[in-house]
């Protein structure tokens, strides 16, 4: 069953942009992050939604109702907004579908999540979602109303972070000497993917903290792995995925923030991605393992200030050759060319004891 949403589209005046700027610009009345509140027996709780463009006037996304006082079970209910296509002159109705259950992997354990059947209906207009969450508990039926307003995305708390003492600057928006071959063009102070992978000269055989900033282009017509794809390869073989995953729930290990073939982003963080065109941050801790002590390498990913992967262990079968698409024996860092013009800036690394 498809959720149907109809509405009048807003018309925006055209603004002349360069080709490089246009691919990171979003001028759309519906796309974005929405936030509001709703009442529960435990007090006021948050509700948030992400809506993305699918091109040609179509959209999809999700809506999440968050528990006010339970960090272990932070999501009370989730609604997947399937593809909808606004039609001029008609009422904007939204129906969000609740999955009966989801299977997620966290901390090396697989968990089956179940959600109650809480129908979500509402009315959507540019920048605003109004609706109701209906439910029945212990034989009593109740309805909670909610209003969500589209808000500017919250910038990452580590955006623009300065390298600490002892850190090595890999790219400071000018100097390109840390790369084996500086093949990518610099566009507005950022490295833009192109002409093959980029690998550091620096090898680093110990543990380290890596900071970098990236943004994915706006590619509404693209789907799945063709939508703003790149990758951050630790030790040039273990991939932390870069992708436009805004508007998706749940996320897989090949979505933004996931360690490919190892761990998806933590479902309890819902989705830490920002919309395409916005600068995002990775603060990644790589802990070197030891084959002699039977310790596997570990990866922690902090995406836009939120820990989405915590000390994920690399499976023994992947330790030598990595998760695929990397360069065995390369530098401590490789940035992947996957054919999409993703941009990177402010890259530095701090060795750890």
C-alpha positions in Angstrom: 0.0 0.0 0.0 1.3 3.5 -0.9 0.8 6.5 1.3 -0.8 9.3 -0.7 0.0 12.9 -0.3 -1.5 15.7 -2.5 -0.9 19.4 -2.4 -0.2 22.6 -4.2 3.4 23.1 -5.2 5.1 26.4 -4.5 6.9 28.2 -7.3 10.3 29.6 -6.5 12.1 32.2 -8.5 15.2 31.0 -10.4 18.6 32.0 -9.1 21.7 31.8 -11.2 24.1 29.3 -9.8 27.4 27.9 -11.1 27.3 24.2 -11.9 29.4 23.4 -8.9 27.1 25.3 -6.5 23.8 24.1 -8.1 24.5 20.4 -7.2 24.6 21.3 -3.5 21.6 23.7 -3.5 18.1 22.6 -2.4 15.2 24.9 -3.1 12.2 22.8 -2.4 9.1 23.5 -0.3 8.9 20.0 1.3 12.4 18.7 1.7 14.0 19.0 5.2 14.0 18.1 8.9 10.8 18.6 10.8 10.4 18.8 14.6 7.5 19.2 17.1 6.0 17.8 20.2 3.1 15.6 21.3 1.6 14.7 24.7 2.1 11.4 26.5 1.3 10.2 30.0 4.9 10.7 30.9 4.9 14.3 29.7 5.6 16.1 26.5 7.7 14.1 24.0 9.4 15.0 20.7 8.3 13.9 17.3 10.5 14.4 14.2 10.4 13.7 10.5 12.7 13.7 7.6 11.3 14.2 4.0 13.5 13.9 1.0 12.9 14.5 -2.7 12.8 11.6 -5.2 12.7 14.0 -8.2 9.9 14.7 -10.7 7.7 16.0 -7.9 7.8 12.9 -5.7 8.9 12.6 -2.0 9.2 10.0 0.8 10.6 9.9 4.3 9.8 8.9 7.9 8.2 10.2 11.1 9.4 9.1 14.5 7.8 9.5 17.9 10.4 9.6 20.7 10.1 8.5 24.3 10.7 11.4 26.8 12.3 9.3 29.5 13.6 6.0 28.2 17.1 6.1 26.6 17.1 2.3 26.2 13.9 2.4 24.1 13.9 5.9 22.7 11.5 5.3 19.8 7.9 4.9 20.8 6.7 4.6 17.3 7.9 5.0 13.7 6.0 5.7 10.6 7.5 5.1 7.1 6.2 7.6 4.6 6.2 5.9 1.3 6.4 7.7 -2.0 3.9 10.5 -2.4 3.4 13.0 -5.2 1.8 16.4 -4.4 -1.0 17.4 -6.8 -1.9 21.1 -7.2 -5.2 22.2 -5.7 -5.9 19.2 -3.5 -5.7 18.6 0.3 -2.4 17.3 1.5 -3.1 14.0 3.4 -0.4 11.9 4.8 -0.7 8.2 6.0 2.4 6.8 7.6 2.8 3.0 7.6 4.1 1.3 10.8 6.3 -1.7 10.2 5.2 -4.6 12.4 8.8 -5.4 13.3 12.4 -4.5 12.3 15.6 -6.5 12.7 18.5 -4.3 13.8 22.1 -5.1 14.7 23.7 -3.2 17.6 26.8 -4.0 19.7 27.3 -7.3 17.8 23.8 -8.5 18.7 20.8 -8.8 16.5 17.5 -7.5 18.0 14.0 -7.7 16.7 12.0 -4.5 17.4 8.3 -4.5 17.4 6.1 -1.4 17.2 2.4 -1.1 18.2 0.0 -0.4 15.4 -0.5 3.3 15.9 -2.1 4.8 12.7 -0.6 8.2 11.8 -2.6 10.5 9.6 -2.0 14.2 8.9 -2.0 17.1 6.6 1.1 18.4 5.0 1.8 21.8 3.5 5.2 23.4 2.6 7.2 23.5 5.8 4.5 22.2 8.1 3.0 18.8 9.1 -0.1 18.5 11.3 -1.5 15.2 12.3 -2.8 12.7 14.8 -1.4 9.5 16.3 -4.2 7.1 17.2 -3.7 4.2 19.6 -5.4 1.7 21.9 -3.8 0.5 25.1 -5.4 -1.6 27.8 -8.8 -1.3 26.1 -8.7 2.5 26.0 -8.4 4.4 22.8 -6.7 7.7 22.7 -5.5 10.2 20.1 -2.6 12.6 20.4 -2.3 15.5 18.0 1.1 16.9 16.8 2.4 19.8 14.8 5.8 19.6 13.1 7.6 22.6 11.7 10.4 22.4 9.2 13.5 23.7 10.8 17.0 24.5 9.5 19.2 21.5 10.0 21.3 21.6 13.2 25.0 21.9 12.4 27.3 19.3 13.8 28.9 20.4 17.1 32.3 19.4 15.6 31.9 21.4 12.4 35.1 23.4 11.8 36.9 21.6 14.6 40.6 22.7 14.9 43.3 20.0 15.0 44.6 19.5 18.5 48.2 19.5 19.5 50.1 16.6 18.0 47.6 16.2 15.1 48.6 16.0 11.5 46.6 18.1 9.0 45.8 16.1 5.9 43.8 18.8 4.1 43.3 22.3 5.4 41.4 23.5 2.3 44.6 24.6 0.6 47.6 22.2 1.2 47.4 19.0 -0.9 50.9 17.6 -0.1 49.6 14.8 2.2 48.2 12.8 -0.8 50.1 10.4 -2.9 48.4 11.9 -6.0 46.3 15.0 -5.6 44.1 14.1 -8.5 40.8 15.7 -7.2 40.0 19.3 -8.0 39.6 21.9 -5.3 36.1 23.6 -5.5 35.4 26.5 -3.2 38.1 25.3 -0.7 36.9 21.6 -0.7 38.3 18.5 -2.4 35.7 17.2 -4.9 35.7 13.5 -5.8 37.0 12.7 -9.3 39.6 10.8 -11.3 40.0 7.9 -9.0 40.5 7.2 -5.3 42.7 9.5 -3.1 45.2 7.9 -0.7 47.4 9.5 1.9 51.2 9.2 2.0 51.0 8.7 5.8 50.6 5.1 6.8 50.1 5.2 10.6 50.4 1.8 12.2 48.8 2.7 15.5 45.4 3.8 16.7 44.1 7.3 15.7 41.2 9.8 15.8 40.2 11.1 12.4 38.2 14.2 11.8 36.8 15.2 8.4 33.9 17.1 6.9 31.9 16.1 3.9 28.8 16.9 1.9 26.8 15.0 -0.6 25.3 16.5 -3.8 21.6 16.8 -4.3 20.7 13.9 -6.6 16.9 13.5 -6.2 16.5 11.3 -9.3 19.1 8.8 -8.0 18.3 5.8 -5.8 20.2 3.7 -3.3 23.9 3.5 -3.7 23.8 5.9 -6.7 22.8 8.8 -4.4 25.9 10.8 -3.4 28.1 7.7 -2.8 31.7 7.8 -1.6 33.6 6.2 1.3 36.1 6.9 4.0 38.5 3.9 4.1 40.4 3.5 7.3 43.9 1.9 6.8 42.7 2.1 3.1 40.6 -1.1 3.5 37.8 -0.6 6.1 35.0 1.5 4.7 32.8 4.0 6.6 30.1 4.7 4.2 29.4 8.2 2.8 26.0 8.4 1.1 22.9 10.6 1.0 20.8 8.6 3.4 18.7 11.5 4.7 15.0 10.5 5.0 15.7 6.8 5.5 14.8 4.5 8.5 16.1 2.0 9.4 19.6 2.3 8.1 21.8 -0.5 6.8 25.6 -1.0 7.0 25.9 0.6 3.5 24.1 3.8 4.6 25.8 6.9 5.8 27.5 6.3 9.1 27.7 2.6 8.8 30.8 0.5 8.7 30.3 -1.5 5.5 29.8 -5.3 6.0 30.3 -4.8 9.8 27.7 -2.5 11.5 24.8 -0.3 10.5 24.3 3.0 12.3 22.6 2.6 15.7 18.8 2.6 15.3 18.5 4.5 18.7 19.9 7.6 17.0 17.1 7.3 14.4 19.1 8.9 11.5 22.0 11.4 12.2 22.2 12.4 8.5 21.7 16.0 7.4 20.1 16.8 4.0 22.3 16.7 0.9 24.1 20.0 0.3 24.8 20.4 4.1 28.2 20.0 5.6 28.4 17.0 7.9 31.2 15.6 10.1 32.8 12.3 10.9 34.9 11.9 14.1 36.1 8.4 13.7 38.3 6.5 16.2 40.2 3.5 14.8 41.8 1.2 17.3 44.4 -1.1 15.9 44.1 -4.8 16.7 46.7 -7.4 17.5 46.6 -10.9 15.8 49.0 -12.2 18.5 46.6 -11.2 21.3 43.5 -12.1 19.2 42.2 -8.5 19.3 40.3 -7.4 16.2 40.5 -3.7 15.0 37.7 -1.6 16.3 35.9 1.4 14.8 33.8 4.1 16.5 31.9 6.5 14.3 30.6 9.8 15.6 28.3 11.3 12.9 27.4 14.9 13.3 28.2 14.7 17.0 26.1 11.5 17.6 27.8 8.1 18.2 26.2 5.8 15.6 28.8 3.0 15.8 30.5 2.2 19.1 33.6 0.0 19.0 32.5 -2.2 16.2 35.0 -5.1 15.8 36.2 -6.1 12.3 35.4 -9.8 11.7 38.6 -11.9 11.4 37.8 -12.8 7.8 38.0 -9.1 6.8 41.1 -8.0 8.8 43.6 -8.4 6.0 41.7 -7.5 2.8 39.1 -5.2 4.3 35.5 -4.7 3.5 35.9 -4.4 -0.3 37.0 -1.7 -2.8 40.0 -0.6 -0.8 43.7 -0.6 -1.3 45.6 -3.2 0.7 48.9 -1.7 1.9 47.8 1.9 1.2 47.9 4.9 3.5 46.0 5.2 6.8 43.2 6.9 4.9 41.7 6.5 1.4 38.8 8.6 0.1 36.7 6.7 -2.5 35.7 7.9 -6.0 32.3 6.2 -6.6 31.4 8.5 -9.5 29.5 11.1 -7.5 30.8 14.7 -6.8 31.0 14.4 -3.0 33.1 17.1 -1.3 35.6 16.9 1.6 37.3 19.5 3.7 39.0 20.1 7.1 40.7 16.7 7.4 43.1 15.9 10.3 44.3 12.9 12.3 45.5 12.6 15.8 47.5 9.4 16.8 46.3 7.7 20.0 48.3 5.8 22.5 
